[in-house]
Amino acid sequence: MSNIQQIISRAVGGIVSVASIRDPADGSVRFTVIYQSRALYWQTRHRFQQVEHAEAGALALADFLGAEVRL
């Protein structure tokens, strides 16, 4: 049985992805998890040093929400 958040996320076309953020001061790159749908754009405040860690977070969030994953 699906949870209500999964039903809603599928209905609004929820997508979870990973984005890179470059620090202009030193050029370093960090990664963050993003959720977006027709009605909402959300970016976690957490930054990951390795893309694999961000991808693992994105997969877990997508499983919870029932959203599509785009890595």
N, C-alpha and C positions, 0 to 999 in steps of 0.2 A: 504494500500500500504506500503510495506517495505521500510525502508531507506537503502541506499547503505551500511552503516556499518553493518547492520543486514544481508544483503545478503552475504557480504564478510566474516563476522564472521562465519556464518553457513557453507560456502564453505570450510573454512580452519579448521573447527572443533574446534571453540573457546570454551573454558571452563573457568568458573569463580569459584573460590573456596576460602576457608578461611584457613590460615595457622597460627600456633602458633609460637611465637618467645620468647625464654627464655633468660632472662638477666643473664649471667654467674656470674655477681657480686653479685646479691642478690637473684637469683632464681625466680624472678617475671616473669609472663607470660603475653604477649600482643598478640593481634591478628591483622592480616593484610589480605587484599584482594588481590588475585592473578588472573591474566588473562593469559591464555596460549593457544597457538595454534601450528600448525606445524611450523609456521614461527616466532612466537613472544612469549617471556616470559616477563610479566610486573608485578611488585609488587608495590602497592601504598606506598607512603612514610608515610601515616597516620597509626598510631597504635591505636588500640581500647583496652580498659581495659576489656570490656565485650564481650564475643563471640557473643551474640545476636546483638550487634551493628555492628560487622563485617559482620555477616550474612545478616543483613538488607542492608548494603552497597553492598554486593555481589549480592543480589537479584536485587537491583536497577540497578547496572552496567550490569548484564546479561539481564535485560529487555531492556535497552538502546541498547546494542550490538546485541541482539538476540542470545546470547550464551547459552550453556548448563550450568546449575548450579550443582555443586557437593559439598554438605555441609556435 
